[in-house]
Amino acid sequence: MEHQGFTLWFTGLSGAGKSTLAQAVAEQLRARGMKVEVLDGDVIRTNLSKGLGFSKEDRDTNIRRIGWVCEVLSRNNVVAIAAAISPYKSIRDEIRAKIENFVEVHVDVPLEEAIKRDVKGLYEKALRGEITNFTGVSDPYEPPENPEVVCRTAEESVEESVAKIMAELEERGLLTP
């Protein structure tokens, strides 16, 4: 049986746990025999969006590119999983409007926790002013107003967050229980 494609869009601050959750969900979906493609923000920037900076215009272009790839994949019965900060609500809403089965997951973490988890020291540099346009510090992050799923990774285990996402996908009829 051919599975219906959909887009699972993870948004949240740097260090929130988007990539970790995206990979864990992808594993579960693959185990169910589904075709899955994970579009990780960092990987996209080294390939599809090479050369783009972090101005609002460049970020919007980057997210629109990820959105377009998700649209094409999900239209072709592939599960597209995007894990990108995608800080601006208007661009996420624009992508949502183009994709039939769009499920937004807000990976919600307090800024202090994201700073604690930051292995690359990016928040520290941003707080010292060495990195400009850093989401959550010198650039805004606009949390989704009505995401389909909210994962609070400072309070939930990866397994709990994944279970929440899988339950939502089943409830929407995108997965068979």
C-alpha positions in Angstrom: 0.0 0.0 0.0 1.3 3.4 -1.0 1.5 5.8 2.0 0.3 9.3 1.8 3.1 11.9 1.9 3.2 14.7 4.5 5.5 17.3 5.9 6.5 17.3 9.5 8.0 20.7 10.3 10.2 21.0 13.4 10.8 24.6 14.5 12.5 26.0 17.6 15.6 27.6 18.9 19.1 26.4 18.1 19.8 23.5 20.6 16.1 22.8 21.2 16.4 19.2 20.0 14.9 19.5 16.5 17.4 17.3 14.7 17.4 14.7 17.5 13.6 14.4 17.4 13.5 14.5 13.6 15.9 11.6 13.4 14.1 9.6 16.0 10.7 10.1 14.3 12.3 9.2 10.9 13.6 5.9 12.3 10.1 5.0 13.5 8.5 5.9 10.2 11.1 3.9 8.2 10.4 1.0 10.5 6.8 1.2 9.3 8.0 0.9 5.7 7.6 4.6 4.8 9.8 6.6 2.5 11.3 9.4 4.7 13.6 12.3 3.9 15.0 14.5 6.7 16.0 18.0 5.7 18.2 19.3 8.5 18.8 23.0 8.6 22.6 22.7 9.1 22.9 20.2 6.2 20.7 22.3 3.9 22.9 25.3 4.5 26.1 23.4 3.3 24.3 22.2 0.2 21.0 23.6 -1.1 21.5 27.0 0.5 25.3 27.4 0.4 26.2 31.0 0.2 23.2 32.4 2.1 23.9 34.4 5.2 21.7 35.1 8.2 19.9 38.3 7.3 16.1 38.1 7.4 16.0 37.9 3.6 18.6 35.1 3.4 16.8 33.2 6.2 13.5 33.5 4.4 15.1 32.2 1.2 16.6 29.3 3.0 13.3 28.3 4.7 11.4 28.8 1.4 13.8 26.4 -0.3 13.3 23.8 2.4 9.6 24.3 2.2 9.6 23.8 -1.6 11.6 20.5 -1.3 9.1 19.4 1.4 6.2 20.3 -0.9 7.6 18.3 -3.8 8.5 15.3 -1.6 5.2 15.1 0.2 3.3 15.5 -3.0 5.2 12.3 -4.2 4.2 10.3 -1.1 7.4 10.8 0.7 7.4 11.9 4.3 9.4 15.1 4.4 10.8 16.0 7.8 12.2 19.5 8.1 14.3 20.4 11.2 15.2 24.1 10.9 15.0 27.0 13.3 12.6 28.8 10.9 12.2 31.8 13.2 9.6 33.7 11.3 5.9 32.8 11.6 4.9 34.4 8.3 7.3 32.2 6.3 6.2 29.0 8.2 2.5 30.0 7.5 3.4 30.6 3.8 4.8 27.1 3.5 1.9 25.6 5.5 -0.5 27.1 2.9 1.3 25.3 0.1 1.5 21.8 1.6 -1.6 19.7 1.9 -0.6 17.7 5.0 1.6 20.0 7.0 2.2 19.2 10.7 4.1 21.8 12.7 6.0 20.7 15.8 7.2 23.4 18.1 10.3 22.1 19.9 10.0 24.4 22.8 12.9 24.9 25.2 13.8 27.8 27.6 16.6 30.0 26.3 18.7 29.1 29.4 18.4 25.4 28.5 19.4 26.0 24.9 22.4 27.9 26.1 23.4 25.0 28.4 23.2 22.5 25.5 25.2 24.7 23.1 28.3 22.6 22.3 29.5 25.0 19.6 29.4 28.0 22.0 27.3 30.0 19.5 25.0 31.5 22.2 28.0 32.7 24.2 29.5 34.4 21.1 26.1 35.9 20.3 25.6 37.2 23.8 29.1 38.8 23.6 28.1 40.4 20.3 30.5 38.4 18.2 27.7 36.8 16.2 25.0 39.1 14.9 21.5 38.1 13.9 21.5 35.1 16.2 18.0 33.8 16.8 16.8 34.1 20.4 19.6 36.6 21.3 19.9 39.4 18.7 17.3 38.2 16.3 13.7 37.3 17.1 12.2 33.8 17.3 8.5 33.9 16.7 7.0 30.8 18.3 4.1 29.2 16.4 0.6 30.2 17.8 -1.2 26.9 17.0 1.3 24.1 16.3 -0.1 20.7 15.9 2.4 19.4 18.5 4.5 21.1 21.2 7.5 19.1 22.5 9.0 20.6 25.7 12.4 19.0 25.5 13.7 20.3 28.8 10.9 18.3 30.6 10.2 15.4 28.2 12.4 12.5 27.2 13.0 12.0 23.4 10.8 8.9 23.6 7.9 11.0 25.2 8.2 13.7 22.5 8.3 11.1 19.7 5.3 9.3 21.1 3.4 12.6 21.2 4.3 13.2 17.5 3.4 9.7 16.4 0.0 9.9 18.2 -0.7 13.2 16.4 0.1 11.7 13.0 -2.2 8.7 13.8 -5.0 11.0 14.9 -4.7 13.0 11.6 -4.9 9.7 9.6 -1.4 10.1 8.2 -0.3 6.9 10.0 -2.2 3.8 10.7 -2.1 3.0 14.5 
